[in-house]
Amino acid sequence: MNKPFEEQTGASLMLWALLVLYAAARVLQIFPGKVPIGVVVALHVLPPIVFALIHGAMFYQWRGILAFFAICLVVGNIFENVGVRTGFPFGHYYFTDLMGPKLFVVPIQLGLAYLGMAYLSWTLARLILGGMRNPMNGSRVVTLPLVAAFIMVAWDFSQDPVWSTILHLWIWQQGGAYFGVPVSNFLGWYLTVYVFYQFFALYLCGRSSNPSAFNSSYWNLAVLFYAVSAAGNILLVIPRSGVSVVSDSAGTQWNVGDITATCALVSIFTMGAFAVIAWARLPEQKTEAGRLPGT
């Protein structure tokens, strides 16, 4: 059954407001010291969460999106806590106090940061693979988590050196080849997000959803939100006052301009590429919905 038009319209306005708030937060990051880092981090984390909650509830119903959140929080926090204590699977690191209160040894905001971008990455993967009206079964149970994990890791790949090596929200104790970040971090990230995506795919088996209830603008909002995240990384190349060279824990010195420029390029050619591909598949989603009986 389709949601009432007024309900969809109100939700759409809320989603647009969250997108604008998140875009403003990404702009704030280019003015270091003007806004407390804790506030900037919160504005990076909370709007995507609320967006995912509303957007996801419209497609998966409340039970579905809350199940997604629960899986992400539990799996993500287990891996992060194990990672800090043992070095597996990310490498040896620890969190500073800049991200606020912690649950055990992991900042609460970091656990929450998984939710919004994890949902957006999952949604883009569904659009890229197509077949939105098809049930979650067969090879899709595995291929969708594999693709979604690549899209999610692209987000971390495009900004981890900024948050760690430049801003010191977390510290890689032995440094790493990617501007102070070890390669193991991204392999560990892929494993972590693949695991919770796989659990969610298994949860969806046998459950139905109704993509015919939404026009292409519904899906376009998720693509646009992910694209805004990528664009926010590009803003970091704008020159500003401050230190020009930083050191990682291994003593290797890195040029700040090189870090931000590389992260901008990574954002364009990984996150940007995924966003463009998903956007290009939107007309196919609209066609698929139009084939459904009664539409």
Beta strands, then each sheet from edge to edge (+ up, - down):
strand 1: 93-95
strand 2: 102-103
strand 3: 106-107
strand 4: 170-172
strand 5: 245-247
strand 6: 253-255
sheet 1: 1+ 4-
sheet 2: 2+ 3-
sheet 3: 5+ 6-
end
